[in-house]
Amino acid sequence: MFLAAVFKLITHLRKGYGVIFLPFGLVLKHDDIRGADEGETVKFIAKHTTIPVPRVLVVTRGFGCTYFLMRRARGSSLAWEWDSLDHDRRAKIVAQLRSIVEQLRALPSPQPNSRSICGLGGAACKDPRVSSAITFGPFEDEGAFNDRLIEAALPFMDEGKLPGIRARMSDSHRIVFTHGDLAPRNIIVEGDTVVAVIDWEFAGWYPEHWELIKARYSPMIRDRASWLQASRDFIPSDYEYEWNLDRELSSHMVGAF
């Protein structure tokens, strides 16, 4: 509780929202206590994979928040670099991202129900694509998750169109560990080497196509077409059908990327 009090004071004095950059290459992140701890998720990834992630120093909870202190990842955001990279350098980065996704998908769910959709430890899900303000789930299976996607779109669409979209959604995809925001802004590179993947707050076990859907939201690069192709290359299998189906929902949503 003492550390939580110190971190709460820092966030108050620095008036930081979510992320505070501190001296000596440190970063303090804080979030609502609901859902999985991002710091614990990063530690889980570091322990069970070779994926480069920031080094977490402290994870603590208190005052309705979860805090974690970590080393700042050195390098540049891929969102800043992608447009200037030639074909060969992009290809090298894509190959590394493919390995990262494969390692994530090899992580078995520790939940008794391997079909459940949830954050680490069976926690509720976080994702602004579905809900910008609150956590949601966890869900017993993909069917319940898909029902929530339809519910999220309801305020923004003709209600009569939703049953037809829901009927075309599959409830039988594999459930795999997913970063949940594997867009260029969250990939740190030095030259053509991925040195860190950051921002794991939306990570958890999700349907296998969810990684592609989220990787394509707001990539923050000019050459969007090349990123769409890159995502096809580093996320295995063909999920274009699922992506287009999801766009029928999300393109109408106020605040959607």
Contacts in CASP RR format, 6 or more apart in sequence:
PFRMAT RR
TARGET T0000
AUTHOR 0000-0000-0000
METHOD contacts of the structure
MODEL  1
MFLAAVFKLITHLRKGYGVIFLPFGLVLKHDDIRGADEGETVKFIAKHTT
IPVPRVLVVTRGFGCTYFLMRRARGSSLAWEWDSLDHDRRAKIVAQLRSI
VEQLRALPSPQPNSRSICGLGGAACKDPRVSSAITFGPFEDEGAFNDRLI
EAALPFMDEGKLPGIRARMSDSHRIVFTHGDLAPRNIIVEGDTVVAVIDW
EFAGWYPEHWELIKARYSPMIRDRASWLQASRDFIPSDYEYEWNLDRELS
SHMVGAF
1 62 0 8 1.000
3 58 0 8 1.000
3 60 0 8 1.000
3 67 0 8 1.000
4 60 0 8 1.000
4 61 0 8 1.000
4 62 0 8 1.000
4 63 0 8 1.000
4 65 0 8 1.000
4 67 0 8 1.000
5 63 0 8 1.000
7 28 0 8 1.000
7 30 0 8 1.000
7 60 0 8 1.000
7 67 0 8 1.000
7 69 0 8 1.000
8 62 0 8 1.000
8 63 0 8 1.000
8 65 0 8 1.000
8 67 0 8 1.000
10 20 0 8 1.000
10 22 0 8 1.000
10 28 0 8 1.000
11 18 0 8 1.000
11 20 0 8 1.000
11 28 0 8 1.000
11 30 0 8 1.000
14 20 0 8 1.000
18 29 0 8 1.000
18 30 0 8 1.000
18 31 0 8 1.000
19 27 0 8 1.000
19 28 0 8 1.000
19 29 0 8 1.000
20 27 0 8 1.000
20 28 0 8 1.000
20 29 0 8 1.000
20 30 0 8 1.000
21 27 0 8 1.000
21 72 0 8 1.000
22 28 0 8 1.000
25 71 0 8 1.000
25 72 0 8 1.000
26 57 0 8 1.000
26 69 0 8 1.000
26 70 0 8 1.000
26 71 0 8 1.000
26 72 0 8 1.000
27 54 0 8 1.000
27 69 0 8 1.000
27 70 0 8 1.000
27 71 0 8 1.000
27 72 0 8 1.000
28 67 0 8 1.000
28 68 0 8 1.000
28 69 0 8 1.000
29 38 0 8 1.000
29 39 0 8 1.000
29 67 0 8 1.000
29 68 0 8 1.000
29 70 0 8 1.000
30 65 0 8 1.000
30 66 0 8 1.000
30 67 0 8 1.000
30 68 0 8 1.000
31 38 0 8 1.000
31 65 0 8 1.000
31 66 0 8 1.000
31 201 0 8 1.000
32 64 0 8 1.000
32 65 0 8 1.000
32 66 0 8 1.000
32 135 0 8 1.000
33 61 0 8 1.000
33 62 0 8 1.000
33 64 0 8 1.000
33 65 0 8 1.000
33 66 0 8 1.000
34 124 0 8 1.000
34 126 0 8 1.000
34 134 0 8 1.000
34 135 0 8 1.000
35 119 0 8 1.000
35 123 0 8 1.000
35 124 0 8 1.000
35 125 0 8 1.000
35 126 0 8 1.000
35 135 0 8 1.000
36 119 0 8 1.000
36 120 0 8 1.000
36 121 0 8 1.000
36 122 0 8 1.000
36 123 0 8 1.000
36 124 0 8 1.000
36 126 0 8 1.000
36 203 0 8 1.000
36 204 0 8 1.000
37 59 0 8 1.000
37 61 0 8 1.000
37 66 0 8 1.000
37 68 0 8 1.000
37 120 0 8 1.000
38 66 0 8 1.000
38 68 0 8 1.000
38 199 0 8 1.000
38 200 0 8 1.000
38 201 0 8 1.000
38 203 0 8 1.000
39 56 0 8 1.000
39 59 0 8 1.000
39 66 0 8 1.000
39 68 0 8 1.000
39 70 0 8 1.000
39 200 0 8 1.000
40 59 0 8 1.000
40 120 0 8 1.000
41 119 0 8 1.000
41 120 0 8 1.000
41 200 0 8 1.000
41 201 0 8 1.000
41 203 0 8 1.000
41 204 0 8 1.000
42 53 0 8 1.000
42 54 0 8 1.000
42 56 0 8 1.000
42 68 0 8 1.000
42 70 0 8 1.000
42 200 0 8 1.000
43 56 0 8 1.000
43 59 0 8 1.000
44 120 0 8 1.000
45 51 0 8 1.000
45 53 0 8 1.000
45 104 0 8 1.000
45 200 0 8 1.000
45 203 0 8 1.000
46 53 0 8 1.000
46 55 0 8 1.000
46 56 0 8 1.000
48 107 0 8 1.000
49 100 0 8 1.000
49 103 0 8 1.000
49 104 0 8 1.000
49 107 0 8 1.000
50 103 0 8 1.000
51 100 0 8 1.000
51 103 0 8 1.000
51 104 0 8 1.000
51 197 0 8 1.000
52 73 0 8 1.000
52 194 0 8 1.000
52 195 0 8 1.000
52 196 0 8 1.000
52 197 0 8 1.000
53 196 0 8 1.000
53 197 0 8 1.000
53 198 0 8 1.000
53 200 0 8 1.000
54 70 0 8 1.000
54 71 0 8 1.000
54 72 0 8 1.000
54 73 0 8 1.000
54 196 0 8 1.000
54 198 0 8 1.000
55 70 0 8 1.000
55 71 0 8 1.000
56 68 0 8 1.000
56 69 0 8 1.000
56 70 0 8 1.000
57 68 0 8 1.000
57 69 0 8 1.000
57 70 0 8 1.000
57 71 0 8 1.000
58 67 0 8 1.000
58 68 0 8 1.000
58 69 0 8 1.000
59 66 0 8 1.000
59 67 0 8 1.000
59 68 0 8 1.000
60 66 0 8 1.000
60 67 0 8 1.000
60 68 0 8 1.000
61 67 0 8 1.000
73 188 0 8 1.000
73 195 0 8 1.000
73 196 0 8 1.000
73 198 0 8 1.000
74 188 0 8 1.000
74 190 0 8 1.000
74 195 0 8 1.000
74 196 0 8 1.000
75 188 0 8 1.000
75 189 0 8 1.000
75 190 0 8 1.000
75 195 0 8 1.000
75 196 0 8 1.000
76 188 0 8 1.000
76 189 0 8 1.000
76 190 0 8 1.000
77 184 0 8 1.000
77 185 0 8 1.000
77 186 0 8 1.000
77 187 0 8 1.000
77 188 0 8 1.000
77 189 0 8 1.000
78 93 0 8 1.000
78 184 0 8 1.000
78 185 0 8 1.000
78 187 0 8 1.000
78 188 0 8 1.000
78 189 0 8 1.000
78 194 0 8 1.000
79 183 0 8 1.000
79 184 0 8 1.000
79 185 0 8 1.000
79 219 0 8 1.000
79 220 0 8 1.000
79 221 0 8 1.000
81 189 0 8 1.000
81 191 0 8 1.000
82 90 0 8 1.000
82 184 0 8 1.000
82 221 0 8 1.000
82 223 0 8 1.000
82 226 0 8 1.000
82 227 0 8 1.000
83 221 0 8 1.000
83 222 0 8 1.000
83 223 0 8 1.000
85 93 0 8 1.000
85 192 0 8 1.000
88 192 0 8 1.000
89 191 0 8 1.000
89 192 0 8 1.000
90 192 0 8 1.000
90 226 0 8 1.000
90 230 0 8 1.000
92 192 0 8 1.000
92 193 0 8 1.000
93 187 0 8 1.000
93 189 0 8 1.000
93 192 0 8 1.000
93 193 0 8 1.000
93 194 0 8 1.000
94 230 0 8 1.000
94 233 0 8 1.000
94 234 0 8 1.000
95 234 0 8 1.000
96 193 0 8 1.000
96 194 0 8 1.000
97 182 0 8 1.000
97 187 0 8 1.000
97 194 0 8 1.000
97 230 0 8 1.000
97 234 0 8 1.000
98 233 0 8 1.000
98 234 0 8 1.000
98 235 0 8 1.000
98 236 0 8 1.000
100 182 0 8 1.000
100 194 0 8 1.000
100 197 0 8 1.000
100 234 0 8 1.000
101 182 0 8 1.000
101 211 0 8 1.000
101 234 0 8 1.000
101 235 0 8 1.000
101 236 0 8 1.000
102 236 0 8 1.000
104 176 0 8 1.000
104 177 0 8 1.000
104 178 0 8 1.000
104 179 0 8 1.000
104 211 0 8 1.000
105 176 0 8 1.000
105 177 0 8 1.000
105 208 0 8 1.000
105 236 0 8 1.000
107 176 0 8 1.000
107 177 0 8 1.000
108 114 0 8 1.000
109 116 0 8 1.000
109 175 0 8 1.000
109 177 0 8 1.000
109 205 0 8 1.000
110 121 0 8 1.000
111 118 0 8 1.000
111 121 0 8 1.000
111 122 0 8 1.000
111 205 0 8 1.000
113 140 0 8 1.000
113 141 0 8 1.000
114 175 0 8 1.000
115 140 0 8 1.000
115 141 0 8 1.000
115 142 0 8 1.000
115 175 0 8 1.000
116 122 0 8 1.000
116 138 0 8 1.000
116 139 0 8 1.000
116 140 0 8 1.000
116 141 0 8 1.000
116 175 0 8 1.000
116 205 0 8 1.000
117 125 0 8 1.000
117 137 0 8 1.000
117 138 0 8 1.000
117 139 0 8 1.000
117 141 0 8 1.000
117 142 0 8 1.000
117 144 0 8 1.000
117 145 0 8 1.000
117 175 0 8 1.000
117 205 0 8 1.000
117 206 0 8 1.000
117 207 0 8 1.000
118 124 0 8 1.000
118 125 0 8 1.000
118 137 0 8 1.000
118 138 0 8 1.000
118 139 0 8 1.000
118 204 0 8 1.000
118 205 0 8 1.000
119 125 0 8 1.000
119 138 0 8 1.000
119 203 0 8 1.000
119 204 0 8 1.000
119 205 0 8 1.000
120 203 0 8 1.000
120 204 0 8 1.000
122 138 0 8 1.000
123 135 0 8 1.000
123 138 0 8 1.000
124 135 0 8 1.000
124 136 0 8 1.000
124 137 0 8 1.000
124 138 0 8 1.000
125 135 0 8 1.000
125 136 0 8 1.000
125 137 0 8 1.000
125 138 0 8 1.000
125 139 0 8 1.000
125 202 0 8 1.000
125 204 0 8 1.000
125 206 0 8 1.000
126 135 0 8 1.000
126 201 0 8 1.000
126 202 0 8 1.000
127 136 0 8 1.000
127 180 0 8 1.000
127 202 0 8 1.000
127 214 0 8 1.000
128 255 0 8 1.000
128 257 0 8 1.000
129 213 0 8 1.000
129 214 0 8 1.000
129 217 0 8 1.000
129 250 0 8 1.000
129 256 0 8 1.000
129 257 0 8 1.000
130 136 0 8 1.000
130 148 0 8 1.000
130 149 0 8 1.000
130 152 0 8 1.000
131 152 0 8 1.000
132 255 0 8 1.000
136 148 0 8 1.000
137 144 0 8 1.000
137 145 0 8 1.000
137 148 0 8 1.000
139 145 0 8 1.000
139 148 0 8 1.000
141 171 0 8 1.000
142 170 0 8 1.000
142 171 0 8 1.000
142 172 0 8 1.000
142 173 0 8 1.000
142 175 0 8 1.000
142 207 0 8 1.000
143 169 0 8 1.000
143 171 0 8 1.000
145 206 0 8 1.000
145 207 0 8 1.000
146 166 0 8 1.000
146 169 0 8 1.000
146 171 0 8 1.000
147 166 0 8 1.000
149 169 0 8 1.000
149 246 0 8 1.000
149 249 0 8 1.000
150 162 0 8 1.000
150 165 0 8 1.000
150 166 0 8 1.000
150 249 0 8 1.000
152 249 0 8 1.000
152 253 0 8 1.000
153 162 0 8 1.000
153 249 0 8 1.000
153 250 0 8 1.000
153 252 0 8 1.000
153 253 0 8 1.000
154 162 0 8 1.000
156 252 0 8 1.000
156 253 0 8 1.000
156 254 0 8 1.000
157 249 0 8 1.000
157 252 0 8 1.000
161 248 0 8 1.000
165 245 0 8 1.000
165 248 0 8 1.000
165 249 0 8 1.000
168 245 0 8 1.000
169 245 0 8 1.000
170 242 0 8 1.000
173 207 0 8 1.000
173 208 0 8 1.000
173 209 0 8 1.000
173 242 0 8 1.000
174 207 0 8 1.000
174 208 0 8 1.000
175 205 0 8 1.000
175 206 0 8 1.000
175 207 0 8 1.000
175 208 0 8 1.000
176 205 0 8 1.000
176 206 0 8 1.000
176 207 0 8 1.000
176 208 0 8 1.000
176 211 0 8 1.000
177 203 0 8 1.000
177 204 0 8 1.000
177 205 0 8 1.000
178 203 0 8 1.000
178 204 0 8 1.000
178 205 0 8 1.000
178 206 0 8 1.000
178 210 0 8 1.000
178 211 0 8 1.000
178 214 0 8 1.000
179 186 0 8 1.000
179 197 0 8 1.000
179 200 0 8 1.000
179 202 0 8 1.000
179 203 0 8 1.000
179 211 0 8 1.000
179 214 0 8 1.000
180 202 0 8 1.000
180 203 0 8 1.000
180 204 0 8 1.000
180 206 0 8 1.000
180 210 0 8 1.000
180 211 0 8 1.000
180 214 0 8 1.000
180 215 0 8 1.000
181 199 0 8 1.000
181 201 0 8 1.000
181 202 0 8 1.000
181 214 0 8 1.000
181 215 0 8 1.000
181 217 0 8 1.000
182 197 0 8 1.000
182 211 0 8 1.000
182 214 0 8 1.000
182 215 0 8 1.000
183 214 0 8 1.000
183 215 0 8 1.000
183 216 0 8 1.000
183 217 0 8 1.000
183 218 0 8 1.000
183 219 0 8 1.000
183 220 0 8 1.000
184 219 0 8 1.000
184 220 0 8 1.000
184 221 0 8 1.000
184 227 0 8 1.000
185 199 0 8 1.000
185 218 0 8 1.000
185 219 0 8 1.000
185 220 0 8 1.000
186 197 0 8 1.000
186 198 0 8 1.000
186 199 0 8 1.000
187 194 0 8 1.000
187 196 0 8 1.000
187 197 0 8 1.000
187 198 0 8 1.000
188 194 0 8 1.000
188 195 0 8 1.000
188 196 0 8 1.000
188 197 0 8 1.000
188 198 0 8 1.000
189 195 0 8 1.000
202 214 0 8 1.000
208 237 0 8 1.000
208 239 0 8 1.000
209 237 0 8 1.000
209 239 0 8 1.000
209 242 0 8 1.000
209 243 0 8 1.000
211 235 0 8 1.000
212 231 0 8 1.000
212 232 0 8 1.000
212 235 0 8 1.000
212 239 0 8 1.000
212 242 0 8 1.000
212 243 0 8 1.000
213 239 0 8 1.000
213 242 0 8 1.000
213 243 0 8 1.000
213 246 0 8 1.000
215 231 0 8 1.000
215 235 0 8 1.000
216 227 0 8 1.000
216 228 0 8 1.000
216 231 0 8 1.000
216 243 0 8 1.000
217 256 0 8 1.000
217 257 0 8 1.000
218 257 0 8 1.000
219 227 0 8 1.000
221 227 0 8 1.000
232 238 0 8 1.000
232 240 0 8 1.000
250 256 0 8 1.000
250 257 0 8 1.000
END
